[in-house]
Amino acid sequence: MKFSKHLFFLIIASTILLSGCGLPGLGGSQSKDEIKVSALATSESQIMAYMIINLIEHDTESEIKGSIINNLGSATIQHNALMNGDADISSTRYTGTDLVGVLESEPITDPKKAMDLTKKLFQQKFNQTFFDSYGFENTFAFMVTKETAEKYDLQTVSDLEKVKDEVDVGTDTTWIKRGGDGYAPFQEHYGFAFNSIKPMQIGLVYDALKSKKLDVALGYTTDGRIAAYDLVVLEDDKKFFPTYDASAVAPNKLLKEQPEVRKALNKLNDKISTEQMQKLNYEADGEGKEPAVVAEEFLKEHNYFEKE
């Protein structure tokens, strides 16, 4: 009988001990003194994650420590990590991506309507707060060199129709095949197609544009090479591409239990323009700075670490 009792208590103790264990980098229960911030495999996402970590640690005088869950492959993986409790905050979520992705809604081109609906649905479906935008959006955009813009008098996407048979266009491979905001819907929306369109890795289109191997490229608005190469972004005058405003996301439970986290995240609302994000991305991708360094330098430069 004594043996049975000892065995019973041993099993209970082991179960309690194991329940507190988790995989390195991912983990189960929320710790009061640790916040895990997820990031995509982009400099942009990682820079924002380190900003969040720095602000939380500073504002709590390091009572709450932050760690990064890095290189997550997609918004869906970020979402699942948050839902499963493997992460506490998503550093970068985009209205356009989440509306047609985890929210299973239709794309919206009006920025305010897209943000309002995204915030509302995150509350209703997931009991999570989709924060106000950081101030930048990372959407698709057609771009050209200044020389090409002046040569053909290009200012808007509609202007490309007059040169559609003359220019070589480079784009992300996936854009040609995708629905929603892809090439086929684009043709229907704008009423024209390009004679020469070349699918390629998105990272190559900017250099191809600079070296004149392309005349027009479809890229992303926050890429640092836009400013570095002095490229001209053409206005999406017929409002085809959905808005992709960037925000943090966190569970309401966490924000209620740790209000200082909400306060830290709110400090970044509408503080980083698309042009500023381009520069930060280029510091990482073009100059080779670590995202953690880029984040800390930005916060110091803008006096985020001064006492309130």
Sequence and secondary structure as in RCSB ss.txt:
>XXXX:A:sequence
MKFSKHLFFLIIASTILLSGCGLPGLGGSQSKDEIKVSALATSESQIMAYMIINLIEHDTESEIKGSIINNLGSA
TIQHNALMNGDADISSTRYTGTDLVGVLESEPITDPKKAMDLTKKLFQQKFNQTFFDSYGFENTFAFMVTKETAE
KYDLQTVSDLEKVKDEVDVGTDTTWIKRGGDGYAPFQEHYGFAFNSIKPMQIGLVYDALKSKKLDVALGYTTDGR
IAAYDLVVLEDDKKFFPTYDASAVAPNKLLKEQPEVRKALNKLNDKISTEQMQKLNYEADGEGKEPAVVAEEFLK
EHNYFEKE
>XXXX:A:secstr
 HHHHHHHHHHHHHHHHHHT   TT  SS  TTEEEEEEESSHHHHHHHHHHHHHHHHHTTTSSEEEEEEEE SH
HHHHHHHHTTS SEEEEEEHHHHHHTTT       HHHHHHHHHHHHHHHHSEEE    S B  EEEEEEHHHHH
HHT  BSGGGGGGTTT EEEEEHHHHH SSSSHHHHHHHHS   SEEEEE HHHHHHHHHTTS SEEEEETT TH
HHHTTEEE B TT  S   BEEEEEEHHHHHH HHHHHHHHTTTT S HHHHHHHHHHHHTT   HHHHHHHHHH
HTTTTS  
